[in-house]
Amino acid sequence: MNSKLSVTHQKAICSQLGHVQLKLIYKATFHGYTAAAFHQQCDSQSPTVSVGYNVSGYIFGGYTRQPFNQSGQYANDDKAFLFTFEGRKLIKYPVANASYAVRMMNNSGPYFGESLVLINTSKPIVYSNAASHYPFNAAQMHGNDLNLVECEVYQVVEQTKFEDPWRTVTWNLEHKLELMNYIENYKPLISSVSQARVLLIGPVGVGKSSFFNSINSVFRGHVTNQAMSGCSSTSLTTQAGREGRLLPVILCDTMGLESSTDTGLDIEDITSILKGHLPDRYQFNPAAPLDSEARGYCKSPSLKDKIHCVTYILDACNISIMPTKMEEKLGAIRKKANQLRIPQLVVLTKVDEACSLVKEDLTNIYQSIYIKETMQQASTKLGIPLSCIVPVRNYTETLDLDVNCDILLLSALTQMLRSADNFYDDFSDQLSTLQTRE
């Protein structure tokens, strides 16, 4: 049983319905031009798209969320619509009276509110009334040709996976080693800086320390827990490496953010971190902002002391339910970073917990519709471009490394280094401008 509806026309219909695909469940030339055959195949199925093809070559029909039955009653559906095609273009006629969107008749095929009936009275003909509950132009819709050569009904099925990945990733050991080699041999663009400094910021429990542990695990070749995940430490600056060699990047972890304005890390303390005033392993006092006279405070920080990239670590499971207060706090931090011209990224953790498709196979990460929608939500909430958002899975339970997991983690770290390069480029441009003015 082959579909008569072209792929182009199917995509045009699906574009009106979200991330869905069409599954053919009834075909008149196969099952029969009878109401009985239609109801046998289509009753209790929903949502559906019904399509008629007439002798003149018109393609037209209707969509409803209501499952078909034979009760004789009307069914309310404010999302129902009729449609036709002009070439590849879909022309849509929304329901005008939702209470009469669909009628469940036992002697006909799809019955759209006294406006359009396909397989009327079990015959290959159409009933059409443009003046009823769906205002439409009959000549435009079907050319006033009411004789069918085919009628099909498709069930609308929610799609969980894109046909092709929307980001390209090479999932093999060779690519993992390429990423590791790039990171290990990275050198900041400015000679006075030996290591890129990346600040990790995020709510409590999102996996900031787990992210560092996971990066460290990749380079050490086994799962390690140097930074204690879930601990209540108010300060943690960590460096990853292997065989005694430090990586050219410092990941600066801070205590988790709280939604409340009077708990957790103070915004002004974060500003001090960004500007490079705080030494490594500085112990914060959540009850009071940093004082410039505090022990260890660096009053004249150099470029190597400053933060070169801010990375927000967020839980993919909680993006849609992020408290407003947390959004506001992250927004305030983002504003400070923008003022200091510091590039910013978002790392989404726990993607396997958020999406069963990804839990089943991590390489589905960029084919998962849910994950992309979650990344788009994060982009909207933080005001950060989608291109600056990367998903990862931390090592929190497993004892052995996984190549695909490593590739996502290394890709995230690579993006941080590239962002740091953007910071150095901008710094050099500003310095050149000042020198030119002098």
Buried (B, 14 or more C-beta within 10 A) or exposed (E): EEBBBEEEBBEBBBEBBEBBBBBBBBBBBEBBBBBEBBBEBBBEBBBBBBBBBBEEEBBBBBBBBBBBBBEEEBBBBEBBBBBBBEEEEBBEBBBBBBEBBBBBBBBBBBBBBBBBBBBBEBBBBBBBBBEBBBBBEBEBBBBEBBEBBBBBBBBBEEBBBBEEBEEEBEBEEEBBEBBBEBBBEBEBBBEEBEBBBBBBBBBBEBBBBBBBBBBBBBBBEEBBBBBEBEEEBBBBBBBBBBEEEBBBBBBBBBBBBBBEEEEBBBBEBBBBBBBBBBBBEBEBEBEEBBEEEBEEBBEEBEBBBBBBBBBBBBBBBBBEEBEEEBEEBBEBBBEBBEEBEBBBBBBBBBBBBBBEBBEEEBBBBBBBBBBBBBBEBBBEBBEBEBEBBBBBBBBBEEEEBEBBBBBBBBBBBBBBBBBBBBBBEEBEEEEEEEEEEE
